[in-house]
Amino acid sequence: MLLRIKVKPNSKTDEIIREEDGSLKVKIRAQPVEGKANKYLITYLSKVLGIPKSGIMLLKGESNSFKTFEIGAGEELVNAALNKVIK
């Protein structure tokens, strides 16, 4: 499954927000320095989705705030996990 998100690094808290247009925005505490935010984001998504980090691959947006991930899980599982934590 592909997951497209907008990332806001250097936030006070980690949280996932659904925007008015239905897109996902993920706020993370990590700073966007030398790939640290990307690694942190994969770890955070792994915990939220309940899948191993190896099941999450960054496809696009390594140095951009808009990112596309390949999630190694079914769409139903991903949506159910996200709906539990979305604000």
Secondary structure, DSSP 8 states (H G I E B T S, - for coil): -EEEEEEE-S-SS-EEEE-TTS-EEEE-SS--STTHHHHHHHHHHHHHHTS-GGGEEEEE-TTSSEEEEEESS-HHHHHHHHHHHB-
